[in-house]
Amino acid sequence: QVQLVESGGGLVQPGGSLRLSCVASGSIMKTGTNVMKWYRQAPGKERELVASITRGGTTNYADFVKGRFTISRDNAKNTVNLQMNSLKPEDTAVYYCNAWTWGLNEIWGQGTQVTVSS
């Protein structure tokens, strides 16, 4: 059973930075069709896609984080990261790591809280 474990959330002031990490157990990230994603869900809102990265390194970002967030992955270490800069109060949410692989069930992490407040 593959598991995803996120870390790196916390409280940060507006304009600050945080780096989220997600470690996957097993070899899911080495699968050719694997795409790793970060989602977020703010209170009272639907979960939304923040960024994604394919096994080959192709990235996509939601418009609301372009130029501020960077997603990266290390397939050898089964790790995907989300570097978040210039954080805004509206970035406050629970951030979830997600593993999508063709033909397999999606896998979700437990989430990590990010709070941007002065």
C-alpha positions in Angstrom: 0.0 0.0 0.0 1.6 3.2 -1.2 1.4 6.1 1.2 2.2 9.8 0.9 3.4 11.8 3.8 3.6 15.6 3.7 5.6 17.9 5.8 6.7 21.5 5.9 3.5 23.4 6.7 3.2 26.1 9.3 2.5 29.7 10.1 4.2 32.3 8.0 3.8 36.1 7.5 2.6 37.5 4.2 5.4 37.8 1.8 7.2 34.8 3.4 8.2 31.4 2.1 7.6 27.8 3.0 8.7 24.6 1.4 6.4 21.6 1.5 7.7 18.1 1.0 5.9 14.8 0.2 7.5 11.4 0.5 6.0 8.4 -1.3 6.5 4.9 0.0 7.1 2.2 -2.6 8.1 2.9 -6.2 5.0 4.7 -7.4 7.1 7.8 -8.5 9.2 5.6 -10.7 6.3 4.5 -12.8 6.4 6.0 -16.3 2.9 7.5 -16.3 3.1 8.9 -12.7 2.1 12.5 -12.2 2.6 14.1 -8.8 0.3 17.0 -7.8 -0.3 19.4 -5.0 -3.8 20.4 -4.2 -5.1 22.8 -1.5 -8.4 23.3 0.3 -9.4 26.4 2.2 -12.2 26.4 4.8 -15.5 26.4 3.0 -14.0 26.0 -0.4 -13.5 23.1 -2.8 -10.2 21.4 -3.2 -8.2 23.0 -6.0 -5.2 21.9 -8.0 -2.1 24.0 -7.3 0.6 22.4 -9.4 1.6 19.2 -11.1 4.7 17.6 -12.4 5.2 14.5 -14.6 7.8 11.9 -14.1 9.8 13.5 -16.9 9.6 16.9 -15.2 6.9 18.8 -17.1 5.2 21.2 -14.8 1.9 23.0 -14.7 0.6 25.6 -12.3 -2.7 27.2 -11.4 -2.8 30.9 -12.5 -3.0 32.0 -8.9 0.4 30.6 -8.0 2.3 31.2 -11.3 5.6 33.0 -10.6 5.4 32.3 -6.9 5.3 28.6 -6.4 7.7 25.9 -7.8 7.1 22.2 -7.9 9.9 19.8 -8.2 10.5 16.1 -7.8 13.3 13.6 -7.1 12.4 10.3 -8.4 15.3 8.5 -6.8 14.3 9.8 -3.4 10.5 9.4 -4.0 10.0 13.0 -3.1 8.0 15.9 -4.5 8.4 19.4 -3.2 6.5 22.7 -3.4 8.5 25.8 -2.9 6.1 28.6 -2.0 7.3 32.2 -2.1 5.6 35.6 -1.8 2.9 33.9 0.2 -0.5 35.7 0.6 -3.2 35.3 3.2 -5.4 33.7 0.5 -2.8 30.9 0.2 -4.0 29.7 3.6 -5.3 26.2 3.2 -4.6 22.6 3.9 -2.2 21.4 1.2 -2.4 17.8 -0.1 0.0 15.7 -2.0 -1.5 13.5 -4.7 -0.1 10.7 -6.9 -1.9 9.9 -10.1 -0.7 7.0 -12.2 -2.6 5.6 -15.3 -4.5 2.5 -14.4 -4.0 2.8 -10.7 -6.1 4.4 -7.9 -5.2 8.0 -7.0 -3.3 8.3 -3.7 -3.7 11.2 -1.3 -1.6 12.3 1.6 -3.1 13.4 4.9 -2.5 17.1 4.3 -0.4 19.8 5.9 -1.8 23.1 7.1 -0.4 26.4 5.7 -1.4 29.6 7.4 -0.4 33.0 6.1 -1.1 35.7 8.6 0.6 38.6 10.3 
